[in-house]
Amino acid sequence: MTPANRLSLSPNRHLPSYRLAGTQRCLAALLGVLLSAGPLVAHGLCPGELERSKDTRQRIDQEWPLRSSGEEVTQYIQKLGVRLARYSTGGDTIPWRFFVVRNLSPNAFSIGAGTVYVTEGAITFAQNESELAAIIAHELGHELAGHFCRQATYSGSPGLFDIFSAAPSPQLQEVGAGSVRQTIDPAKEEQADQIAISILQAAGYSPLALLQVARRLPSGGEKHLLDPRRIQSLERILDGYRDFPALPDSEDFKEVRRELMR
């Protein structure tokens, strides 16, 4: 974890009430995800997950421009990510680490073992803190759903490893940079969304922020965030949250976003 920092997320934010129908759908979806996820072991990780994550992280450290752990923006993302993880089932058993990539494209991705990367572009793209929380919660969802429990078994993969499936499929898409690539499975993206909605609801952020982000992504944006089927799925799941009240942005979010946009 990064050291204690000067930034603080408001600990006593008032949690709004939720409509029963939307809550029941969310809990039912989350239960299905948890039942389908792979078995977890000590520290909430699967066998071999930590080693694969370390290998990927070494490549990222060598190839990608990252902000240091001591910078305010990294400390803020670390604190926001850990706060969100506290509201998840099993999140307290994972050693979460959050990093900020110096890249203007709106993107975020996880590599297993609780390691999550968020680009500067994702922070500035978020119009409010709820949207940034939604982006991060989606990545937490991949980890919590057990999507890093299996390494690719086919030899024809052009990437580092396939975190979502054991065989190539026309429905899967590759994203990444340099030698680090991941395969995107729409079904797993929907699972991550379902968990993200539960996290956002428990933490007091509007689950609708996840749909707002997906709708606003520009054409040609990150494929794991921009998918018509995913938007339709979110619209269906979030139908009961239309009147969800918005939370005010924290001063920390405003300060970090303002700094990045200078």
Secondary structure, DSSP 4 states (H G I P E B T S, - for coil): -PPP-S----TTPPPPP--HHHHHHHHHHHHHHHHHSPPP-GGG--TTHHHHHHHHHHHHHHHS-B--TTSHHHHHHHHHHHHHHHTSTTGGGS--EEEEE---S--EEEEETTEEEEEHHHHHH-SSHHHHHHHHHHHHHHHHTTTTS-----TT--SS--SS-SS--TT-EEEEETTEEEEE-HHHHHHHHHHHHHHHHHHT--THHHHHHHHHSPTT--TTT--HHHHHHHHHHTGGGTTPPPPPPPHHHHHHHHHHT-
